[in-house]
Amino acid sequence: MGVDPSDLLNQGLYEEPESDLIIPTLTEREERKEAREWSAKRDEIAQTMWTDYMARNIRMGKGNKEGTSKQFRWTKQMEHLFLEILVEEAEKGNKSSNTFKAVSINRVAKAISERFQVQYDAKHVENHLRTVKNQWQIICTIRGESGFGWDDNMKMITCDRATYDAAVMAHKKYEPFLNKSIDHYDEMALVVGKDMATGSFTRTFADIDLDDGSQDSVPIDCDNEETKEVRTKYLHLAHPNVKEKMLKKVSLMNKLNLWVNNLAKLLMLWNNLLRIRHHIFTKK
């Protein structure tokens, strides 16, 4: 004999109990914070595993220069130390104009080698400095284009979905810097940016030591051919009216940069003359 589902005695057998589980909803800011925390935890685990691996190789005699000089795997912890030291070097006056002195480069190499138990030399520092410089140039290029905003609290380039899709389709390299907090933005500005008075690292020209030319240095240029090519390609995709405004803006920014650079040179020259004058009168 079958069971009648409509029978009141059996009604409770066919009703699913209500769940007491409450799933909290997070705001967009909370989701980003949670994602960053998980990312930091993942990087911490990866760094621990990498350090253990390199330590075993060194003990077994496999960590020679021939095996480690060709490739070098960077972690966020290494990146943080890299920028932290170069910020200190810049604040001490060891970044003059667009260059770092050899003593700064060697300090970074030694610190990373000792802390992370890897064989890291000045060449690695120079190569990574170029990588950071290229990243900074892309960031500056995006910020200078029409359609992008800037959240200074989050250190994030913002844009709507349509602009994001169009930009990423045209330039894949833009993707890591759109609608995401840029790690170490202020540090990058001081280390590879042209302006010495950026963000929270504002310094007076009197604090900047002139390069005596007695030590080797690594050049840091503002624009390279790759960045100019990226800017040119993006202009071709723009609407004619937008393109005209963008070109005017680029021209104005170039003139402003030239004016600022010339002013900086004059102030540095004046500061140097004051030092010479002070030195002469002190001797008298």
C-alpha positions, 0 to 999 in steps of 0.5 A: 500500500502506497503512502499518500503525500497529502496525508497530514500525518506524513506532511512533515516527512516531505518538508525540508528543515529551514537552515539556521546558517546565515551567510554574511554579505561583505562590501566591496571594500571588505572583499578586497581586504579579505582577498589581500589578506589571503594573498599575503598568507599565500605569499608567506607560505610560498616564501617559507617553502622557497627559503627552505628549498634554497637552504637545502640546495645550498647545503647540498652544494647546488646553490652555486653561481652558475645555477642561480645567476640565470634565473631569480624568483622574486617574492613580495617579501623580497620586493618589499625589502628591495624598495625599502632599502632604495627608499632609504638610499634616495632619502640619504641622497644616493639617488641623484637625478635619475640614477642610483649609486653603486653603493646603494645597489650593492647594499640591496644585493647584500641584504636580500642575499643574507635575509633570504639565503640566496645568492643575489648580486648587483646584476639582479638589482639592476635588472629588477630596477628596470622591471620596476621602472617599466611598471611605473611607466605603465602606471604613469601612462594609464593615469595620463589617459582619458577615462581613468580615475585615481583613488589616492586612499587605495592607491588604485587606478579606477575605471568603469567596465567598458573602459576596463575591457577596451584598455585590457583588450588593447594593452594586456599589460594594463590589467594588473594596474586597473581597479586594484590597489598598487602595492608600494605605490609611494615607494615606487614613486620615489625610487623610479619616479622623476619627481623627488617630492612625491607622496609622503616622501617630499624633500627639499632641494637642499637635502639632495646631494649632487652626484660627484660622478666618482661612483658607477650608477644605474640610469633610470629614464622617464620614458622609453620606446616601449612606453611611447609605443603603448601611448601611441597605440592607445591614441589610435583607438580613441575617438577623434575628439578625445584623441585631440584632448589627449594630445593636448594634455600630453603636450602640456605635460611634456612642457610642464615636465621640461619646465620642472626639470629646468627649475630643479637644475637651477635650484640645484646649481644655486644650492651648489653655489651657496655651498661653495660661497659658504666654504670660501667664507668659512676658510676666511 
